[in-house]
């Protein structure tokens, strides 16, 4: 057998290859330990001439045997990996815990017959990539590690092999940076690459991104069920063998109830790792799912961090929990941009609906820093960012706002400050005059889900001036939108909060009580509305005086309520007095005066004095058009009131024409489905029917 000249080696490697030992004298009394390794000729075979053994792979087993709800994702990935040139890899990106690695593992295992070798490469750092490629070199050629001096040379040998062979697959798992992969993937024009990463951006020169979303609700419940039931049969058998008897109906129904599992899945935002974590905990502790749900809501910090012990439900890493993964992500993010952590904590109090991104600009004077912090959060998939909005996954919000002394990003003081900041920011973002400011209604509709979320998360006992003011303004807008029951709830909370914070005789408390009474009236609860309006008028007259604007508003509200209850004469008297007082104190063109004149006209209409009602309604419409403009919501109401009065007075043609105009304008201003638009449609239909009744069918 021919031997090649020796190559230096040491230790066990040298012994394995066959080594000659000797001591060489240098002539000056010193000696050198000389070791010569004799390697066979195949040790120096070029990478291009080395064939891979069949079925060569280092794929780990999937962490969980349960793989549901990803058929479409798997099919899409398969199509993407088979189409296009090999040098265009796919990168599956998404939030930590989304199941990116699981999807990649199942794809690789499913295609083991299509690729050889298939090599799994932890890609968190350049060194981990180098070591994985060096391991590939060692598996391809047992002598490769003897003919190279270090891991970098072994990795280079592996890359040389990959460049000269086809049909292989490299899976770069949890890649931290596109820059780490570019030197590796760039030169390779054969084979296939698959990448998983939390990073959603920066891949445009290297790979084609594929976003991975949360599981559908049905698949999420299926996943929970399969993991939980994997241990239920054994537990039931043990109980029966020991003579314990059957499980009670309540406990059994709790364990199998799909509705409870649906609530757990929703609470966890349908995030695969979170549900795997929850199901493994339920199985290990033999808890009923409804008991787990109660603990999750009562002790969120502990449950987010709770992992099943090693080996439970396929889980081998006791630290692989949602809380732990996101703590590491946020550590990397805040090290680069501390403002990113503040943004995440603040908007964790908002809803999962899109947040107008300009709200984040209020957190810092430098808009570029805000833009960069949002971009970094998006890069790590902690938020989803668009040109106008950003969204935060439900479970990210829940974890972020849950204090945990073990997590430096979730200290109790920081979370409390974030809550207060969220309240202040949301209050400042609300457009003024929610009843009549048409331009602000779109903004109201964008922020309303976040008002619901914030006020739902903050206990009423902890309400501040900010939350109370938010509730008060939301009550007005909800009345405008035709949601009186919700408006009542917000107004009642505002009354309670302002009474506690400012006292029962503060003008702001009076205003909140007035809004509550109006909301009750709009909801049809006159039994509760009447005493509130009476009390409010008496308190305003006592504390503020008879001519204060708030007193006049209280008197007008009471008069309107009297009209609804049938006490027309009392309503008429109060409206006459109010109009005179408004004209005297605020002037004839003040919006409150215009409203008082319109209210008096409606009182005359209710009293059957139609000629006087039409005259005042015409004057009110003229004044509204002159002062507020022809399409202001209050002007549209004045025009509708005049049309109705004309209809009652028998002027069907004028009434119908005005109703048609009101409907067209409300469809344009409010939208076709708005309650006020629907009311205009009903009034027009009534006017047309009245016209036909008077003139016959040919009138239309």
C-alpha positions as a printed Julia matrix, in Angstrom:
700×3 Matrix{Float64}:
    0.0    0.0    0.0
    1.37   3.36  -1.0
    1.7    5.93   1.74
    1.74   9.67   1.38
    4.16  11.9    3.22
    3.22  12.49   6.84
    0.89  15.28   7.97
    1.19  16.58  11.51
   -1.54  15.4   13.88
   -1.9   14.79  17.59
   -3.58  12.69  20.27
   -6.22  10.14  19.45
   -6.46  11.29  15.83
   -2.75  10.5   15.3
   -3.04   7.13  16.99
   -6.0    6.22  14.84
   -4.17   7.06  11.64
   -0.89   5.43  12.57
    1.97   7.56  13.9
    5.76   7.26  14.17
    7.12   8.8   17.37
   10.69  10.05  17.87
   12.86  12.55  19.72
   15.04  14.84  17.59
   18.0   16.64  19.08
   18.62  20.21  17.96
   22.33  20.03  18.73
   22.24  22.62  21.5
   20.87  20.35  24.15
   17.2   20.93  23.3
   14.85  18.31  21.87
   11.73  18.36  19.71
    8.93  15.81  19.99
    8.5   14.63  16.4
    5.28  12.89  15.35
    4.64  11.81  11.78
    1.15  10.74  10.64
    0.88   8.47   7.63
   -2.55   8.85   5.92
   -3.97   6.77   3.08
   -4.26   8.36  -0.33
   -8.06   8.71  -0.11
   -7.58  11.2    2.7
   -6.5   13.69   0.07
   -9.27  13.02  -2.45
  -10.7   16.26  -3.83
  -14.18  17.17  -2.51
  -15.62  16.81  -6.01
  -14.63  13.14  -6.05
  -16.18  12.24  -2.67
  -19.63  10.66  -2.83
  -22.09  11.12   0.02
  -23.27   8.0    1.8
  -26.93   7.22   1.16
  -29.44   8.81   3.53
  -26.84  11.11   5.12
  -28.59  13.44   7.58
  -28.32  14.91  11.06
  -31.98  15.93  11.31
  -33.29  16.05  14.87
  -36.7   14.63  15.61
  -39.5   17.2   15.8
  -39.84  18.52  19.34
  -43.5   17.55  19.39
  -45.07  14.66  17.47
  -48.27  16.7   17.08
  -48.21  18.6   13.8
  -51.57  20.08  12.81
  -52.93  22.96  10.81
  -49.86  23.36   8.6
  -50.84  21.37   5.51
  -51.19  24.5    3.39
  -47.92  25.92   4.72
  -46.12  22.66   4.01
  -47.55  22.49   0.49
  -46.62  26.1   -0.19
  -43.1   25.54   1.06
  -42.74  22.41  -1.06
  -43.84  24.31  -4.15
  -41.48  27.18  -3.41
  -38.55  24.82  -2.86
  -39.16  22.97  -6.12
  -39.69  26.06  -8.26
  -37.13  28.64  -9.26
  -33.37  28.49  -9.28
  -31.56  26.75  -6.41
  -29.79  29.97  -5.46
  -33.12  31.48  -4.29
  -33.72  29.97  -0.83
  -36.92  30.31   1.17
  -36.81  31.94   4.6
  -39.7   31.08   6.9
  -40.03  33.97   9.35
  -42.33  34.76  12.23
  -42.69  35.4   15.91
  -40.78  33.17  18.32
  -42.97  30.15  19.1
  -44.81  30.29  15.77
  -43.53  26.84  14.76
  -40.96  27.81  12.11
  -38.45  25.14  13.11
  -41.2   22.54  13.41
  -42.39  23.31   9.88
  -38.83  23.11   8.54
  -38.22  19.81  10.34
  -41.38  18.25   8.96
  -40.55  19.5    5.48
  -37.04  18.02   5.69
  -38.25  14.68   7.08
  -41.0   14.52   4.47
  -38.45  14.99   1.66
  -35.69  12.71   2.9
  -35.92  10.66  -0.28
  -35.52  13.77  -2.46
  -32.32  15.19  -0.99
  -28.98  13.8    0.1
  -27.45  14.88   2.33
  -29.91  16.85   4.45
  -28.04  18.86   7.04
  -29.55  20.81   9.95
  -27.48  23.9   10.82
  -28.12  25.96  13.97
  -27.62  29.46  12.55
  -27.73  31.74  15.59
  -24.12  32.83  14.98
  -21.31  32.49  12.41
  -19.48  30.09  14.73
  -22.46  27.75  15.04
  -22.75  27.68  11.23
  -19.03  26.94  10.9
  -19.17  24.08  13.4
  -22.2   22.51  11.7
  -20.47  22.63   8.3
  -17.34  21.14   9.84
  -19.46  18.29  11.17
  -20.86  17.8    7.66
  -17.3   17.58   6.3
  -16.44  14.91   8.86
  -19.48  12.85   7.88
  -18.78  13.19   4.16
  -15.11  12.25   4.46
  -13.79  10.62   7.64
  -10.31  11.95   6.84
  -11.37  15.55   6.19
  -10.86  16.6    9.79
   -7.35  15.13   9.73
   -6.31  17.09   6.64
   -7.61  20.41   7.98
   -6.22  22.42  10.84
   -9.44  23.78  12.35
  -13.22  24.01  12.02
  -12.99  26.87   9.55
  -10.92  24.76   7.16
  -13.29  21.83   7.62
  -16.25  24.09   6.87
  -14.45  25.33   3.76
  -13.96  21.71   2.66
  -17.72  21.12   3.14
  -18.53  24.19   1.05
  -16.19  22.91  -1.63
  -18.05  19.62  -1.62
  -21.46  21.36  -1.83
  -20.29  23.49  -4.77
  -19.49  20.37  -6.76
  -22.53  18.24  -5.94
  -26.28  18.51  -6.45
  -29.35  17.21  -4.71
  -28.53  18.31  -1.14
  -30.56  20.38   1.35
  -29.2   22.69   4.05
  -31.62  23.92   6.73
  -30.36  27.03   8.53
  -32.45  27.17  11.68
  -33.1   30.36  13.67
  -30.83  32.55  11.57
  -30.03  35.71  13.48
  -28.73  37.82  10.61
  -28.83  37.61   6.81
  -25.23  38.78   6.87
  -24.17  35.59   8.66
  -25.53  33.43   5.83
  -24.54  35.45   2.8
  -20.88  34.29   2.72
  -22.07  30.69   2.97
  -25.07  30.64   0.65
  -23.84  33.19  -1.88
  -21.26  31.0   -3.66
  -23.46  27.87  -3.71
  -25.36  27.47  -6.97
  -26.45  23.85  -6.56
  -28.69  22.14  -4.04
  -31.33  23.8   -1.88
  -31.4   25.96   1.22
  -34.2   26.48   3.74
  -33.93  29.18   6.4
  -35.97  29.89   9.52
  -35.67  33.2   11.34
  -37.43  35.58  13.66
  -36.23  38.36  11.39
  -38.73  39.43   8.76
  -36.58  41.97   6.88
  -33.17  42.18   5.27
  -33.54  39.05   3.15
  -34.16  40.68  -0.24
  -30.66  39.93  -1.6
  -30.5   36.43  -0.23
  -33.83  34.65   0.09
  -37.55  34.83  -0.56
  -39.47  35.5    2.69
  -42.45  33.35   3.67
  -44.35  34.61   6.72
  -45.71  31.95   9.07
  -48.96  32.82  10.81
  -50.72  31.47  13.88
  -52.78  28.3   13.66
  -56.44  28.39  12.65
  -58.77  28.03  15.62
  -59.83  24.47  14.72
  -56.22  23.32  14.36
  -55.28  24.99  17.64
  -58.01  23.08  19.49
  -56.97  19.88  17.72
  -53.38  20.38  18.88
  -54.42  20.93  22.49
  -56.73  17.93  22.39
  -54.14  15.53  20.97
  -51.43  16.39  23.48
  -53.79  16.37  26.46
  -55.47  13.12  25.48
  -52.09  11.45  25.02
  -51.98  11.11  28.79
  -55.66  10.92  29.71
  -56.23   7.23  28.89
  -53.43   6.03  31.11
  -54.6    8.22  33.97
  -58.18   6.96  33.66
  -57.0    3.32  33.57
  -55.01   3.77  36.77
  -58.0    5.27  38.54
  -60.24   2.38  37.48
  -57.65  -0.26  38.48
  -57.39   1.31  41.91
  -61.14   1.27  42.34
  -61.46   5.0   42.53
  -64.46   4.95  40.21
  -65.45   7.21  37.39
  -64.5   10.83  37.15
  -67.29  13.24  38.07
  -69.34  14.73  35.25
  -68.09  18.25  35.89
  -64.41  17.29  35.73
  -64.83  15.02  32.71
  -66.83  17.61  30.8
  -64.21  20.23  31.67
  -61.41  18.04  30.32
  -63.17  17.3   27.05
  -65.08  20.52  26.47
  -64.14  21.99  23.11
  -65.42  25.39  24.21
  -62.91  25.51  27.07
  -60.1   24.51  24.75
  -61.22  27.19  22.3
  -60.98  29.77  25.08
  -57.51  28.55  26.02
  -56.41  28.71  22.39
  -57.82  32.23  22.05
  -56.16  33.33  25.3
  -52.84  32.04  23.93
  -53.38  33.7   20.57
  -53.29  30.36  18.68
  -49.49  30.37  18.98
  -48.21  26.78  18.56
  -45.46  26.82  21.19
  -47.73  28.44  23.76
  -50.39  25.8   23.2
  -47.85  22.99  23.27
  -46.57  24.43  26.55
  -50.1   24.69  27.95
  -51.19  21.21  26.83
  -48.03  19.6   28.22
  -48.61  21.35  31.55
  -52.26  20.22  31.62
  -51.23  16.66  30.84
  -48.38  16.57  33.37
  -50.42  18.12  36.23
  -53.63  16.22  35.33
  -55.53  19.52  35.44
  -58.93  19.98  33.85
  -58.63  22.53  31.03
  -61.05  24.92  32.72
  -58.84  24.85  35.82
  -55.8   25.63  33.68
  -57.65  28.55  32.07
  -58.52  29.93  35.51
  -54.88  29.69  36.6
  -53.69  31.28  33.37
  -55.92  34.3   33.97
  -55.15  34.51  37.69
  -51.4   33.83  37.61
  -50.3   34.83  34.09
  -46.61  35.45  34.85
  -46.14  32.02  36.4
  -48.12  30.22  33.71
  -46.29  31.93  30.85
  -43.02  30.74  32.39
  -44.27  27.27  33.38
  -42.81  24.45  31.32
  -43.53  20.78  31.56
  -40.56  18.82  32.92
  -38.07  17.27  30.49
  -39.65  14.41  28.62
  -43.26  15.52  29.12
  -45.25  15.54  25.87
  -42.07  15.44  23.83
  -40.61  18.53  25.48
  -36.93  18.21  26.25
  -35.94  21.77  26.99
  -37.24  23.05  30.31
  -36.35  26.62  29.33
  -38.12  26.61  25.98
  -41.1   28.69  27.04
  -42.79  31.7   25.52
  -41.63  34.01  28.32
  -38.04  32.81  28.03
  -37.89  33.06  24.22
  -39.31  36.57  24.12
  -37.09  37.72  26.97
  -34.08  36.8   24.84
  -35.57  38.51  21.79
  -36.36  41.69  23.67
  -32.9   41.69  25.21
  -31.36  41.78  21.73
  -33.84  44.41  20.56
  -33.44  46.82  23.49
  -29.68  46.51  23.41
  -29.87  48.12  19.97
  -32.87  50.44  20.56
  -34.07  50.94  24.18
  -37.12  52.85  22.88
  -38.39  49.6   21.33
  -39.02  48.12  24.77
  -40.97  51.21  25.82
  -43.1   51.02  22.67
  -43.89  47.36  23.26
  -44.8   47.87  26.94
  -46.98  50.91  26.17
  -48.97  49.41  23.33
  -49.34  46.1   25.14
  -52.35  47.85  26.74
  -53.96  48.33  23.34
  -55.86  45.71  21.34
  -54.72  43.31  18.62
  -56.34  45.58  16.05
  -54.02  47.8   13.97
  -52.65  50.8   15.9
  -52.16  54.04  13.94
  -48.38  54.29  13.91
  -48.46  58.04  14.48
  -49.53  57.25  18.05
  -46.04  55.87  18.67
  -44.54  59.21  17.61
  -45.88  60.71  20.83
  -43.41  58.59  22.8
  -40.3   60.43  21.61
  -39.39  63.82  20.18
  -37.22  62.26  17.46
  -39.45  60.6   14.82
  -36.47  58.81  13.28
  -35.78  57.0   16.56
  -39.42  55.92  16.69
  -39.3   54.7   13.08
  -36.13  52.73  13.76
  -37.51  51.2   16.97
  -40.7   50.11  15.19
  -38.65  48.69  12.33
  -36.49  46.71  14.75
  -39.53  45.26  16.51
  -40.92  44.32  13.11
  -37.61  42.77  12.1
  -37.79  40.45  15.1
  -41.49  39.73  14.37
  -42.57  41.24  17.7
  -44.92  43.51  15.75
  -46.32  43.61  12.22
  -45.58  46.98  10.65
  -47.22  48.69   7.69
  -46.91  52.22   6.34
  -49.88  53.39   8.44
  -50.28  50.93  11.32
  -48.66  48.29  13.46
  -50.15  45.32  15.29
  -49.0   43.28  18.27
  -49.93  39.64  18.7
  -52.34  39.0   21.56
  -49.96  36.81  23.54
  -47.04  39.2   23.07
  -49.21  41.91  24.6
  -50.27  39.66  27.47
  -46.73  38.61  28.34
  -45.34  42.13  27.97
  -47.78  43.71  30.4
  -47.44  40.93  32.99
  -44.88  41.8   35.71
  -42.17  39.23  36.32
  -39.27  39.93  38.7
  -37.14  37.42  36.8
  -37.44  39.41  33.57
  -35.62  42.78  33.49
  -37.95  43.98  30.73
  -41.08  43.33  32.81
  -40.35  45.01  36.13
  -43.53  46.09  37.91
  -42.56  49.79  37.94
  -41.86  49.8   34.2
  -45.18  48.14  33.43
  -47.1   50.58  35.68
  -45.43  53.51  33.94
  -46.3   52.01  30.56
  -49.95  51.66  31.58
  -50.12  55.32  32.64
  -48.37  56.35  29.44
  -50.85  54.33  27.38
  -53.76  56.09  29.1
  -52.29  59.55  28.54
  -51.38  58.82  24.94
  -54.82  57.42  24.11
  -56.59  60.36  25.73
  -54.51  62.9   23.8
  -55.22  61.06  20.54
  -59.01  61.43  20.77
  -60.53  63.96  18.35
  -62.58  66.74  19.93
  -66.37  66.91  19.75
  -67.2   63.27  18.95
  -70.84  64.19  18.27
  -70.3   66.66  15.43
  -66.67  66.51  14.3
  -67.15  64.48  11.13
  -63.48  64.64  10.2
  -62.6   62.95  13.48
  -64.97  59.99  13.16
  -62.56  57.85  11.12
  -59.95  58.31  13.82
  -62.52  57.42  16.49
  -63.31  54.17  14.72
  -59.6   53.31  14.59
  -59.0   53.95  18.29
  -62.27  52.57  19.66
  -61.0   48.92  19.81
  -58.02  50.17  21.8
  -60.32  52.03  24.19
  -62.24  48.79  24.71
  -58.97  46.92  25.35
  -57.42  49.46  27.72
  -60.54  49.99  29.82
  -61.07  46.24  29.94
  -57.56  45.67  31.28
  -57.56  48.49  33.83
  -59.73  47.84  36.86
  -62.29  50.62  37.5
  -60.86  50.96  41.02
  -57.61  52.13  39.39
  -59.22  54.67  37.06
  -57.4   57.97  36.66
  -58.43  61.29  35.17
  -57.21  59.93  31.85
  -59.27  56.73  31.86
  -62.34  58.62  33.14
  -62.01  61.21  30.36
  -61.54  58.44  27.77
  -64.73  56.73  29.01
  -66.69  59.97  28.89
  -65.7   60.81  25.32
  -66.2   57.21  24.2
  -69.73  57.32  25.61
  -70.55  60.31  23.42
  -69.14  58.72  20.28
  -70.95  55.44  20.94
  -74.21  57.36  21.29
  -73.46  58.99  17.95
  -72.75  55.56  16.43
  -76.01  54.11  17.71
  -74.64  51.88  20.52
  -76.57  53.18  23.55
  -75.92  50.16  25.78
  -72.15  50.51  25.44
  -72.51  54.26  25.87
  -74.32  53.72  29.18
  -71.53  51.5   30.48
  -68.79  53.99  29.67
  -70.77  56.94  31.03
  -71.52  55.13  34.3
  -67.82  54.34  34.73
  -66.91  57.98  34.07
  -69.46  59.21  36.64
  -68.09  56.86  39.3
  -64.47  57.76  38.54
  -64.98  61.53  38.47
  -67.07  61.45  41.65
  -64.2   59.62  43.39
  -61.43  61.75  41.9
  -63.06  65.2   41.97
  -66.03  64.89  44.27
  -69.79  64.74  43.62
  -70.2   68.52  43.16
  -67.5   69.06  40.58
  -68.72  70.4   37.2
  -66.96  67.52  35.42
  -68.93  65.05  37.55
  -72.13  66.91  36.59
  -71.19  66.66  32.91
  -70.51  62.93  33.23
  -73.86  62.43  34.95
  -75.56  64.37  32.16
  -73.96  62.1   29.55
  -75.08  59.07  31.53
  -78.66  60.32  31.67
  -78.63  61.01  27.91
  -77.22  57.54  27.22
  -79.94  55.97  29.37
  -82.54  57.99  27.49
  -81.12  56.84  24.15
  -81.19  53.24  25.43
  -84.89  53.65  26.27
  -84.36  53.45  30.05
  -86.45  56.5   30.97
  -87.07  55.18  34.47
  -83.4   55.72  35.33
  -82.88  58.74  33.06
  -85.59  61.0   34.59
  -84.23  61.15  38.17
  -80.69  61.67  36.89
  -81.74  64.64  34.73
  -83.71  66.12  37.63
  -80.8   65.72  40.02
  -78.35  67.16  37.52
  -80.43  70.29  36.95
  -80.87  70.85  40.68
  -77.15  70.35  41.38
  -76.08  72.65  38.53
  -78.44  75.42  39.67
  -77.2   75.03  43.26
  -73.47  74.93  42.54
  -73.06  76.79  39.23
  -76.03  79.16  39.16
  -79.08  79.44  36.85
  -77.23  81.05  33.9
  -74.21  78.77  33.71
  -73.95  77.0   30.33
  -73.93  73.61  32.07
  -77.13  74.52  33.88
  -78.79  75.47  30.59
  -77.66  72.17  29.06
  -79.12  70.29  32.03
  -82.42  72.18  31.66
  -82.54  71.44  27.91
  -81.91  67.73  28.53
  -84.71  67.61  31.1
  -87.08  69.37  28.71
  -86.27  66.88  25.97
  -86.97  64.05  28.38
  -90.33  65.56  29.36
  -91.29  65.58  25.68
  -90.46  61.88  25.43
  -92.56  61.05  28.48
  -95.57  62.96  27.13
  -95.36  66.02  29.38
  -95.4   68.31  26.36
  -96.42  71.54  28.11
  -93.68  71.26  30.71
  -91.15  70.56  27.96
  -92.38  73.56  25.96
  -92.03  75.88  28.94
  -88.49  74.76  29.75
  -87.39  75.08  26.1
  -88.83  78.63  25.88
  -86.93  79.62  29.01
  -83.74  77.99  27.77
  -83.84  79.74  24.38
  -84.29  83.13  26.04
  -81.43  82.47  28.47
  -79.09  81.27  25.69
  -79.85  84.32  23.52
  -79.19  86.58  26.52
  -75.99  84.9   27.75
  -74.35  83.46  24.62
  -75.9   85.38  21.74
  -78.24  84.34  18.91
  -75.65  82.5   16.82
  -73.96  80.36  19.43
  -74.31  76.62  18.63
  -76.06  76.08  21.97
  -78.56  78.81  21.03
  -79.16  77.21  17.62
  -79.78  73.88  19.32
  -82.16  75.47  21.83
  -84.17  77.02  18.99
  -84.39  73.66  17.23
  -85.5   71.99  20.46
  -88.24  74.58  20.96
  -89.44  73.99  17.4
  -89.64  70.24  18.09
  -91.65  70.96  21.24
  -94.19  73.0   19.26
  -94.39  70.11  16.8
  -95.05  67.64  19.64
  -97.7   70.0   21.03
  -99.49  69.99  17.67
  -98.73  73.65  16.91
  -97.44  72.79  13.46
  -97.47  76.27  11.89
  -95.28  77.63  14.69
  -93.12  74.49  14.56
  -92.51  74.83  10.79
  -91.64  78.52  11.19
  -89.07  77.82  13.93
  -87.65  74.78  12.11
  -87.13  76.91   8.99
  -85.38  79.56  11.05
  -83.25  76.88  12.79
  -82.22  75.39   9.43
  -81.31  78.78   8.0
  -79.21  79.59  11.09
  -77.47  76.2   11.06
  -76.58  76.51   7.37
  -75.22  80.02   7.92
  -73.25  79.3   11.11
  -72.19  75.63  10.79
  -72.41  74.95   7.06
  -74.87  73.05   4.87
  -73.48  69.54   5.55
  -72.67  69.77   9.25
  -74.33  66.87  11.14
  -76.42  69.31  13.18
  -77.51  71.04   9.97
  -78.6   67.69   8.54
  -80.61  67.06  11.71
  -82.23  70.52  11.4
  -83.14  69.78   7.77
  -84.59  66.38   8.74
  -86.65  67.97  11.54
  -88.07  70.56   9.12
  -88.94  67.8    6.62
  -90.8   65.85   9.3
  -92.71  68.93  10.47
  -93.71  69.7    6.87
  -94.84  66.11   6.45
  -97.08  66.39   9.52
  -98.4   69.71   8.24
  -99.47  68.04   4.98
  -96.79  69.56   2.72
  -95.84  66.2    1.24
  -93.89  67.42  -1.8
  -91.54  69.69   0.19
  -91.18  67.05   2.9
  -90.27  64.29   0.45
  -87.72  66.47  -1.37
  -86.04  67.41   1.9
  -86.0   63.79   3.14
  -84.38  62.71  -0.13
  -81.7   65.36   0.28
  -81.05  64.37   3.91
  -80.7   60.7    2.94
  -78.24  61.48   0.15
  -76.14  63.71   2.4
  -76.12  61.26   5.3
  -75.07  58.43   2.99
  -72.17  60.59   1.87
  -71.21  61.91   5.33
  -72.01  58.95   7.6
  -72.03  56.02   5.22
  -74.96  53.88   4.02
  -75.09  51.63   7.11
  -74.96  54.28   9.82
  -78.0   54.42  12.19
  -78.65  58.07  11.26
  -78.61  57.15   7.59
  -81.02  54.3    8.26
  -83.31  56.72  10.15
  -83.27  59.08   7.15
  -84.17  56.16   4.9
  -87.12  55.24   7.14
  -88.33  58.84   7.28
  -88.18  59.11   3.49
  -90.15  55.89   3.12
  -92.77  57.23   5.53
  -93.0   60.52   3.65
  -93.42  58.71   0.32
  -96.16  56.51   1.74
  -97.93  59.57   3.18
  -97.66  61.3   -0.18
  -99.16  58.31  -1.98
 -101.95  58.14   0.56
 -102.8   61.78  -0.09
 -102.39  61.88  -3.88
 -102.58  58.3   -5.12
  -99.83  56.02  -6.54
  -99.14  58.33  -9.5
  -97.68  60.92  -7.11
  -94.3   59.08  -7.17
